[in-house]
Amino acid sequence: MSSDFEGYEQDYAVLSADITGKVARIPKLLGDEKKQIVATVEKQLEEARELLEQMDLEVREIPAQSRGMYSNRMRSYKQEMSKLEADFKRSRIAYSDEVRNELLGDDGNSSENQRAHLLDNSERLERSSRRLEAGYQIAVETEQIGQDILENLNHDREKIQRARERLRETDANLGKSSRILTGMLRRIIQNRILVVTLAIAIVFTIVLAVFFSLRGH
């Protein structure tokens, strides 16, 4: 399972490096060339998000005792992804000094104010994105805690079931032993009654023999 994660991890590393390079070029471009690069980066960012989702699913399948290291790496990649998205947003409205001077000429100061306003809005969006990401991370961790609790409950339930089975077996053995002891006791009582009866019969026979013997004399 970790090998699948590492494969996705390598793909993400290559893709994020390519995105970083393209994002750095965007402010230096104009017109159709800039639009083409922007569209390409948007597709690559979507691919990167899908890779992170696949990596996240792989982490959930890793045993709990080995999951911590991969979870930390996922948090790092998600933070990197948030930074890439923020840099991309800024790059779309940013221009290098040469391009800005070429486009604006003497109106540079006014455009600079507009650019500052757009950057402020972008930073607000970035903060909102970070809050959403933090909420998502909390939800993932809560889900993991719930899964761990369910696993523990299932384990405890199996222990209880095994204990119940052992108790039923013990009860069955006790019942069988009780029936055997009852039968033995019954036979002992019957034997004692038979012995007493035979003793009485013998004594009675002896008494009769003595009586008839004395009477004959």
C-alpha positions in Angstrom: 0.0 0.0 0.0 2.9 2.4 0.8 4.4 1.8 -2.6 1.2 3.2 -4.2 1.5 6.2 -2.0 5.1 6.8 -3.0 4.2 6.5 -6.7 1.6 9.2 -6.3 4.1 11.2 -4.3 6.6 11.2 -7.1 4.0 12.2 -9.6 2.9 15.0 -7.4 6.5 16.2 -6.8 7.2 16.4 -10.6 3.9 18.1 -11.3 4.2 20.7 -8.5 7.7 21.6 -9.7 6.4 22.2 -13.2 3.6 24.3 -11.9 6.0 26.4 -9.8 8.1 27.1 -12.9 5.1 28.1 -15.0 3.6 30.3 -12.2 6.9 32.2 -12.0 6.7 32.9 -15.8 3.1 34.1 -15.9 3.8 37.8 -14.8 6.3 38.1 -17.6 3.8 37.1 -20.3 1.1 39.0 -22.3 -1.9 38.1 -24.4 -2.6 34.7 -25.8 0.7 33.3 -24.5 -0.3 34.2 -21.0 -3.8 32.8 -21.4 -2.4 29.5 -22.7 0.0 29.2 -19.7 -2.8 30.1 -17.3 -5.1 27.4 -18.7 -2.3 24.9 -18.6 -1.6 25.7 -14.9 -5.3 25.4 -14.0 -5.4 21.9 -15.5 -2.2 20.9 -13.7 -3.5 22.3 -10.4 -6.6 20.1 -10.9 -4.4 17.1 -11.5 -2.4 17.9 -8.4 -5.6 18.0 -6.3 -6.6 14.6 -7.7 -3.2 13.2 -6.8 -3.6 14.6 -3.2 -7.0 12.9 -3.0 -5.6 9.6 -4.1 -2.7 10.0 -1.6 -5.1 10.8 1.1 -7.1 7.6 0.4 -4.0 5.6 0.4 -3.0 7.0 3.8 -6.4 5.9 5.2 -5.7 2.3 4.2 -2.3 2.2 5.9 -2.4 0.5 9.4 -2.8 2.9 12.3 0.7 2.2 13.7 2.4 3.3 10.5 0.0 6.1 9.5 1.6 9.0 11.4 4.5 9.5 9.1 2.4 9.5 6.0 -0.2 11.9 7.6 2.6 14.4 8.4 3.7 14.2 4.8 0.2 14.8 3.5 -0.2 17.9 5.7 3.0 19.2 4.2 1.8 18.6 0.6 -1.5 20.2 1.3 0.2 23.3 2.7 2.4 23.3 -0.4 -0.7 23.0 -2.6 -2.4 25.9 -0.9 0.7 28.0 -1.5 0.8 27.0 -5.1 -2.8 28.1 -5.6 -2.2 31.4 -3.8 0.9 32.1 -5.9 -1.0 31.2 -9.1 -3.8 33.7 -8.2 -1.3 36.4 -7.6 0.6 35.7 -10.7 -2.6 36.1 -12.9 -2.9 39.7 -11.8 0.8 40.5 -11.4 3.1 41.9 -14.1 6.8 42.2 -14.2 8.2 45.8 -14.2 8.9 45.6 -18.0 5.4 44.4 -18.8 3.7 46.9 -16.5 5.6 49.8 -18.0 4.9 48.6 -21.5 1.1 48.3 -20.8 0.6 51.4 -18.6 3.2 54.0 -19.3 2.4 57.1 -17.2 -0.7 55.4 -15.6 1.5 53.0 -13.5 0.6 54.6 -10.2 -3.2 54.2 -10.6 -2.7 50.6 -11.8 -0.5 49.9 -8.9 -3.3 50.8 -6.5 -5.6 48.5 -8.4 -3.1 45.8 -8.2 -2.7 46.3 -4.5 -6.5 46.1 -4.1 -6.6 42.9 -6.1 -3.7 41.4 -4.1 -5.6 42.3 -0.9 -8.6 40.4 -2.2 -6.4 37.5 -3.2 -4.9 37.3 0.3 -8.4 37.2 1.8 -9.3 34.4 -0.5 -6.1 32.6 0.5 -6.9 33.0 4.2 -10.4 31.6 3.6 -8.9 28.7 1.7 -6.5 28.0 4.6 -9.5 28.0 7.0 -11.4 25.6 4.8 -8.3 23.4 4.5 -7.9 23.4 8.3 -11.6 22.4 8.6 -11.1 19.6 6.1 -8.1 18.3 8.0 -10.0 18.3 11.3 -12.8 16.4 9.6 -10.3 13.8 8.3 -8.7 13.4 11.7 -12.1 13.1 13.3 -13.1 10.5 10.8 -9.9 8.6 11.6 -10.5 8.8 15.3 -14.0 7.4 14.7 -12.6 4.5 12.7 -10.1 3.7 15.5 -12.9 3.7 18.0 -15.1 1.4 15.9 -12.1 -1.0 15.5 -11.6 -1.0 19.2 -15.3 -1.6 19.8 -15.3 -4.5 17.3 -12.3 -6.0 19.0 -14.0 -5.7 22.4 -17.2 -7.2 21.1 -15.3 -10.2 19.8 -13.7 -10.6 23.2 -17.1 -10.5 24.9 -18.5 -13.1 22.4 -15.6 -15.4 23.1 -16.1 -15.0 26.9 -19.8 -15.8 26.5 -19.0 -18.9 24.5 -16.6 -20.1 27.2 -19.3 -19.4 29.8 -21.8 -21.5 27.9 -19.3 -24.3 27.5 -18.6 -24.1 31.3 -22.3 -24.1 32.1 -22.8 -27.2 29.8 -19.9 -29.0 31.5 -21.2 -28.1 35.0 -24.7 -29.4 34.0 -23.2 -32.6 32.8 -21.1 -33.0 36.0 -24.2 -32.3 38.1 -26.2 -35.0 36.3 -23.3 -37.5 36.8 -23.0 -36.7 40.5 -26.8 -37.0 41.0 -26.8 -40.4 39.3 -23.9 -41.6 41.5 -25.6 -40.3 44.6 -28.8 -42.1 43.6 -27.0 -45.4 43.1 -25.2 -45.0 46.5 -28.5 -44.5 48.2 -30.1 -47.4 46.4 -27.1 -49.7 47.4 -27.4 -48.6 51.0 -31.1 -49.3 51.0 -30.4 -52.8 49.5 -27.8 -53.5 52.1 -30.0 -52.5 55.0 -32.9 -54.6 53.6 -30.6 -57.6 53.2 -29.3 -57.1 56.8 -32.9 -56.9 58.2 -33.9 -60.0 56.2 -30.8 -61.9 57.5 -31.5 -60.8 61.1 -35.1 -61.8 60.8 -34.2 -65.2 59.4 -31.8 -65.8 62.3 -34.4 -64.8 64.8 -37.0 -67.2 63.3 -34.4 -70.0 63.2 -33.6 -69.5 66.9 -37.3 -69.3 67.8 -38.3 -72.5 66.0 -35.2 -74.2 67.4 -36.1 -73.4 71.0 -39.7 -74.3 70.4 -38.8 -77.7 69.2 -37.0 -78.5 72.5 
